[in-house]
Each structure stands twice: as C-alpha cells, then as structure tokens.
Amino acid sequence: VYHSATGQLIFMNKYHGRKLSLAGFKEALCQFFSDGRVLRRELLTPVLQRLKEMRAVLEACESYRFFSSSLLVIYDGAPPPAPSRSRPSRGGEEEDEEDDDEDEDDDEEGAYGGRRDHSGSASPTVDVRMIDFAHTTCRDYGEDGIVHEGGDSGYIFGLQNLISILSQLEEHSND
C-alpha cells in the first residue's frame, strides 16, 4: 500500500495475514484504505458495491467451487482530485473548467480514471477481482469426479464477512 500523505510504501506478505486475529484484520483493512494519515472513506462505498455485485453473481452460480482463489482489491493511491472550480465565461455566466462535452454523460470517465457522479465530482478508481483459479472446478469440468451442487457457500460466506467488516468500517468512519 502506498501512503500518499507520508510517501511510505507498506508491504505485508501472506504469512503476516495468516497470523492476524479479527481485530488485526480490521486494523490491516484500515491501514490498506489509509493514505498514511486518514482513512480514505471515498474508497469504501465503491469497493462494497463491487463486493456485493460479486456476491450476487456467485450466489447465482451453480456447482462452481473456488478453492484457493483470492480477491484482489486495488485502487488509485493518488490523492483525490480537488473539486473542479467554476470560472466566469465570456458571457458572464459561470463555466466549469472541464470541457463542455464531458458533462454530457454523468457516468463517463473522470480524473484518474474515476467515474463522474451526478454532482460532477469524480469518484475514485477501484476494482475488485477474483484471481488465482488453478483449483476452481464446476459441473462441466470433466477431470473432476465430484459435482458440487448450489453456490460456493464458503466463498460466499467469506465475501459476506468482508462486506460486513467494510460496512462497519464505513459506518464508523462517518462518526
């Protein structure tokens, strides 16, 4: 994790993560979503949205099992851009510093590749991906003699726990 406020790069390997208690895991998440000084609250909502979308897709998947796969959560470590300021136009009205054609679509790419919301401010760039599929199996995989029924309850359980922890973090960060 790059902490932009302090210029520090924080690195923890998988063995560190395996030793964490629940409280230690929550603290590691706070450190992951920090700029080195404060929690970057603007990252939590889009990460939670992606996790919830992923959970919904996995709940609908029949017979898939994701043994030893991982979640990759990434975000742009650059500080959030300052809100765009308005400047007077030649006709005396205020005009955004952005190009006019950028305002045509509220969902187009914004600064740092973020998305523009309805207020015109850019939301942060985040992504959540499932990775490491070497041990994934499903009904149509001919080399696996076991056919699993229903969704992958273990993976869904883990996603739900992560969603719950991040939701708590988001709630407490607004206090």
Phi, psi and chi 1 to 4 in degrees:
 res  aa     phi    psi   chi1   chi2   chi3   chi4
   1 VAL       -  130.8  176.9      -      -      -
   2 TYR   -95.5  121.4  176.8   67.9      -      -
   3 HIS   -93.9  100.3  -73.7  168.9      -      -
   4 SER   -63.1  -31.7   60.4      -      -      -
   5 ALA   -69.6  -30.1      -      -      -      -
   6 THR  -109.8  -12.0   62.6      -      -      -
   7 GLY    74.7   14.9      -      -      -      -
   8 GLN   -96.2  145.8  -71.5 -175.6  -47.1      -
   9 LEU  -107.6  121.2 -177.7   62.4      -      -
  10 ILE  -103.8  128.6  -51.6  -62.9      -      -
  11 PHE  -127.8  130.2  175.7   80.2      -      -
  12 MET  -132.7  133.0  -71.9  175.7 -114.3      -
  13 ASN   -88.7  175.6   63.0   30.3      -      -
  14 LYS   -64.7  -26.7   63.8 -177.6  176.0 -176.9
  15 TYR   -69.7  -34.1  -56.6  107.3      -      -
  16 HIS   -62.6  -45.1  171.7   78.0      -      -
  17 GLY   -63.0  -33.7      -      -      -      -
  18 ARG   -67.7  -21.9  -69.7  177.4 -178.7  170.2
  19 LYS   -91.1   -5.5  -66.7 -174.5 -111.3  177.0
  20 LEU   -73.3  138.5  -67.3  175.7      -      -
  21 SER   -80.7  177.4   64.0      -      -      -
  22 LEU   -59.6  -44.7  176.8   58.4      -      -
  23 ALA   -63.9  -39.3      -      -      -      -
  24 GLY   -66.4  -36.6      -      -      -      -
  25 PHE   -65.5  -43.0  179.8   65.3      -      -
  26 LYS   -61.7  -41.1  -71.5  177.8  179.4 -179.5
  27 GLU   -65.3  -39.2 -179.4   58.6   35.0      -
  28 ALA   -63.4  -38.1      -      -      -      -
  29 LEU   -65.6  -40.2  -74.5  172.4      -      -
  30 CYS   -61.2  -41.7  -74.4      -      -      -
  31 GLN   -67.4  -38.2 -169.1  172.3   29.3      -
  32 PHE   -63.5  -39.7  178.3   75.0      -      -
  33 PHE   -94.4   19.3  -71.2  107.8      -      -
  34 SER  -103.9  154.3  169.9      -      -      -
  35 ASP   -95.5    6.5   70.0   -4.5      -      -
  36 GLY   107.7  -18.6      -      -      -      -
  37 ARG  -125.2  -45.9  -69.7 -157.8  177.3   99.4
  38 VAL  -132.2  157.3  -63.3      -      -      -
  39 LEU   -69.7  130.0 -178.4   69.4      -      -
  40 ARG   -84.2   83.7  -66.7 -154.7   38.2 -153.4
  41 ARG   -57.0  -33.0  -63.5  175.8 -169.7  159.1
  42 GLU   -65.0  -13.4   76.7  -82.6    6.5      -
  43 LEU   -84.7  -26.2  -60.1  169.5      -      -
  44 LEU   -66.6  -45.1  -62.3  174.7      -      -
  45 THR   -61.3  -49.1  -60.0      -      -      -
  46 PRO   -66.7  -33.1   12.3  -19.6      -      -
  47 VAL   -66.6  -44.6  168.0      -      -      -
  48 LEU   -60.0  -41.2  -80.9  165.0      -      -
  49 GLN   -59.6  -46.4  179.7   64.4   31.8      -
  50 ARG   -63.7  -41.3  -67.1  -80.7  -65.2  159.9
  51 LEU   -64.3  -40.3  -70.1  170.0      -      -
  52 LYS   -66.9  -38.5  -70.4  172.9 -177.0  176.5
  53 GLU   -63.5  -42.6  -69.3  168.0   -1.0      -
  54 MET   -63.2  -43.5 -172.9  178.1  -67.7      -
  55 ARG   -59.9  -43.1 -179.3 -171.9   59.8 -161.2
  56 ALA   -62.1  -41.4      -      -      -      -
  57 VAL   -65.3  -44.5  167.7      -      -      -
  58 LEU   -67.3  -32.8  -69.3  174.6      -      -
  59 GLU   -65.5  -26.2  -73.0  172.7  -20.0      -
  60 ALA   -89.0  -11.2      -      -      -      -
  61 CYS   -81.2  126.3  -75.0      -      -      -
  62 GLU   -93.4  133.3  -80.3  -71.4  -39.7      -
  63 SER    72.6   -1.6   82.8      -      -      -
  64 TYR   -77.7  141.2  -77.1   83.2      -      -
  65 ARG  -133.3  132.3  -66.5  -63.0  179.3  -88.6
  66 PHE  -113.3   70.2  -58.7   95.2      -      -
  67 PHE   -69.8  129.3  -58.4  109.3      -      -
  68 SER    61.8   18.9  -60.4      -      -      -
  69 SER   -82.6  169.9   71.9      -      -      -
  70 SER  -133.2  163.5  -58.0      -      -      -
  71 LEU  -104.7  133.0  -77.9  178.6      -      -
  72 LEU  -109.9  118.3  173.7   65.4      -      -
  73 VAL  -113.3  120.8  179.2      -      -      -
  74 ILE  -129.7  152.6   57.5  173.9      -      -
  75 TYR  -152.7  160.8   64.2   85.9      -      -
  76 ASP   -74.9  120.9 -172.7  -15.9      -      -
  77 GLY   -79.7   -6.2      -      -      -      -
  78 ALA   -64.4  146.8      -      -      -      -
  79 PRO   -58.7  147.4  -12.5   20.3      -      -
  80 PRO   -59.5  141.5   -0.7    2.7      -      -
  81 PRO   -66.9  148.2   22.6  -29.5      -      -
  82 ALA   -66.9  147.2      -      -      -      -
  83 PRO   -57.9  143.3  -10.4   16.7      -      -
  84 SER   -67.8  139.0   60.7      -      -      -
  85 ARG   -96.7  154.9  -66.1  177.2  -54.4 -141.2
  86 SER   -95.0  150.7  -63.3      -      -      -
  87 ARG  -132.1  151.9   60.2 -178.1  160.7   86.9
  88 PRO   -65.8  139.4   -9.8   17.2      -      -
  89 SER   -91.0  177.9   70.4      -      -      -
  90 ARG   -63.2  -26.6  -69.1  176.9  -68.1  -92.2
  91 GLY   -90.3    5.9      -      -      -      -
  92 GLY    91.6  -13.3      -      -      -      -
  93 GLU   -84.7  157.9  -64.3  176.4   16.1      -
  94 GLU   -77.3  144.6  -73.6 -169.5   -1.7      -
  95 GLU  -135.0  135.7 -169.0  176.2  -87.9      -
  96 ASP   -66.0  150.5  -82.1  -15.7      -      -
  97 GLU   -70.3  -19.6  -71.0 -177.2   17.6      -
  98 GLU   -72.5  158.6  -50.8  -84.0  -27.8      -
  99 ASP   -64.8  144.6  -69.9  -23.7      -      -
 100 ASP   -59.9  -37.4  -73.0  -20.8      -      -
 101 ASP   -72.0  -11.9   43.2  -33.9      -      -
 102 GLU   -73.1  -22.1  -81.6 -170.4  -67.1      -
 103 ASP   -82.4   -6.1  -66.2  -28.8      -      -
 104 GLU   -65.9  -32.9  -70.8  176.3   12.5      -
 105 ASP  -125.3  119.2 -176.0   -1.0      -      -
 106 ASP   -65.9  -20.2  -72.6  -24.3      -      -
 107 ASP  -102.8   15.3  -69.7  -28.4      -      -
 108 GLU   -81.4  167.9   71.5 -179.7  -84.0      -
 109 GLU   -61.6  139.4  -65.1  -67.5  -36.8      -
 110 GLY  -115.2 -160.2      -      -      -      -
 111 ALA   -59.5  145.5      -      -      -      -
 112 TYR    57.0   23.2  -57.6  110.3      -      -
 113 GLY    77.6    7.8      -      -      -      -
 114 GLY   -73.4  173.4      -      -      -      -
 115 ARG  -101.2  146.7  -52.4  -68.9  -70.9  170.8
 116 ARG   -88.0  133.5  -67.6 -150.7  174.0  -87.2
 117 ASP   -94.2 -174.1   63.5   18.1      -      -
 118 HIS   -67.2  -20.3  -65.9  -74.0      -      -
 119 SER   -83.7   -8.2   69.3      -      -      -
 120 GLY    93.4   -5.8      -      -      -      -
 121 SER   -86.8  150.4   61.5      -      -      -
 122 ALA   -83.2  132.4      -      -      -      -
 123 SER   -88.5  156.9   61.7      -      -      -
 124 PRO   -69.3  154.7   24.6  -31.8      -      -
 125 THR   -83.8  117.6  -61.4      -      -      -
 126 VAL  -134.1  157.0  -59.1      -      -      -
 127 ASP  -150.7  144.6 -155.6   -3.4      -      -
 128 VAL  -129.9  124.6  179.9      -      -      -
 129 ARG  -132.7  146.6  -56.3  -86.3  175.1  136.8
 130 MET   -85.1  134.1  -69.4  175.2   63.1      -
 131 ILE  -135.3  171.4   60.3  170.8      -      -
 132 ASP    66.9   75.5  -57.7  -29.2      -      -
 133 PHE  -101.9   20.9  -65.6  100.6      -      -
 134 ALA   -60.4  -29.5      -      -      -      -
 135 HIS  -113.2   22.2  -56.4  -72.4      -      -
 136 THR   -80.2  143.9  -61.9      -      -      -
 137 THR  -141.0  161.5 -172.2      -      -      -
 138 CYS  -156.2  173.6   68.3      -      -      -
 139 ARG   -54.1  -38.8  175.3  178.2  -66.4  123.7
 140 ASP   -84.8    1.1  -61.5  -36.7      -      -
 141 TYR   -84.7  105.8 -176.3   59.6      -      -
 142 GLY   -64.6  -25.6      -      -      -      -
 143 GLU   -80.9   -9.1  -65.8 -179.9   27.1      -
 144 ASP   -99.9  121.2 -166.3   -8.5      -      -
 145 GLY   -77.1  -15.0      -      -      -      -
 146 ILE  -100.1  128.7  -59.9  172.4      -      -
 147 VAL  -107.3  118.5  175.0      -      -      -
 148 HIS   -87.6  144.1  -60.8  -82.8      -      -
 149 GLU  -105.2  146.1  -62.4  -61.4  -35.8      -
 150 GLY    74.6 -171.7      -      -      -      -
 151 GLY   -77.4  168.3      -      -      -      -
 152 ASP   -80.4   90.5 -171.6  -24.0      -      -
 153 SER   -62.0  -32.6   59.2      -      -      -
 154 GLY   -66.8  -45.1      -      -      -      -
 155 TYR   -66.9  -42.3 -154.5   97.9      -      -
 156 ILE   -63.7  -39.2  -66.3  167.1      -      -
 157 PHE   -60.2  -45.3  176.6   74.9      -      -
 158 GLY   -63.5  -42.7      -      -      -      -
 159 LEU   -61.6  -44.0  -86.5  177.2      -      -
 160 GLN   -63.4  -39.8 -176.0   52.8   51.6      -
 161 ASN   -63.4  -42.7  -79.6  -30.6      -      -
 162 LEU   -63.8  -42.0 -177.1   56.0      -      -
 163 ILE   -59.8  -43.8  -70.2  167.2      -      -
 164 SER   -63.3  -44.6  -64.5      -      -      -
 165 ILE   -65.0  -45.3  -69.0  167.9      -      -
 166 LEU   -67.7  -33.6  -70.1  177.0      -      -
 167 SER   -64.6  -42.2  -65.9      -      -      -
 168 GLN   -62.3  -42.6  -68.6  169.4    6.4      -
 169 LEU   -61.3  -42.4 -173.8   59.9      -      -
 170 GLU   -64.4  -43.3 -177.8 -179.7   45.1      -
 171 GLU   -62.9  -44.2  -72.4  170.6   16.8      -
 172 HIS   -74.7  -23.1  -65.5  -56.2      -      -
 173 SER   -75.7  -17.1   70.8      -      -      -
 174 ASN   -89.1   -4.2  -68.8  -33.7      -      -
 175 ASP   -75.4      -  -66.3  -19.1      -      -
